[in-house]
Amino acid sequence: MSTGNVAKLRELRGVIEAAIGPVHAPLGIILGSGLGAVADAVTDARRLPYGRLPHLSPSTVIGHKGEFVAGRWRGRDVVVLSGRVHRYEGHSHDAVALPVRLLGALGVDTVIVTNAAGALHTRLQPGDLMLLADHINLSGGNPLTGKNDAPLGPRFPDMTAAYDVELRALAKSVAARLGQDLHEGVYVGLQGPSYETPAEVRMLAQLGGDAVGMSTVSEVIAARHMGLRVLGLSCITNLGAGLGSGTLDHSHVGAVAQAASERMIALLAGVVDGLPSLACRPRPF
Ligand code: HPA
């Protein structure tokens, strides 16, 4: 149920300002499993564990640090959210979306969302990077359910180009320059936490999905509601259930994401370097 987000965001901004001073950043980055190195690369970093921020829940998942980091990366003011919370941890869609809403409340114009995902067909292989062209929300809910928070955005936000066309073109050109194979596809967001059955993997592929994961869709819906531009990148950590020979486990997912993190970080760095100059967009609340 979407209620009281504006009050929560005002409170969060106040707590952050009191703890580390004002934060104005036009760029936000949400890091998925195994990508904590980006947060470590931030300079002039002012860090706050989620536990110190009201309404933000510490992540309970191994590989997700749960830290708010404001600072500079590649010469730009940035807020990096290292780790996220998930629906399967028992959080509402609203709670899952609050960190990205916080980015919007801090003036972020463009948000880069990363995640680990399973391949829904064998044209994608573990270690591959995939640019999100679109998503299918099968997470069982929507962070905009309930009374609309009008100061955040409209009742019925358009999702036609949820993943910004220009940012996707930039990511593709950076990947080409780096000699990286960057796939593009549709991410299916499920609630988890069980991995899919082989029958579900076959169904999701038939529905038009290329990769499947347990995050991102609520964040992107909330980001688009606030008018943030979104770039989404998945690290393909495994073949979906039934496509490979083995079984799935989270530590393997984390290890593959970790192994691909250098390439993911190089891609992110190139994208950030190639962004036009971005203005911080103060929100009217
Ligand atoms: N399914 C769902 N979520 C995932 C997977 C998967 O195969 N791999 C990484 N996150």
Residues whose N, C-alpha, C, O or C-beta is under 5 A from the ligand:
A	BS01	HPA	A116 A117 G118 Y195 E196 V212 G213 M214 T237 L239 G240 V253
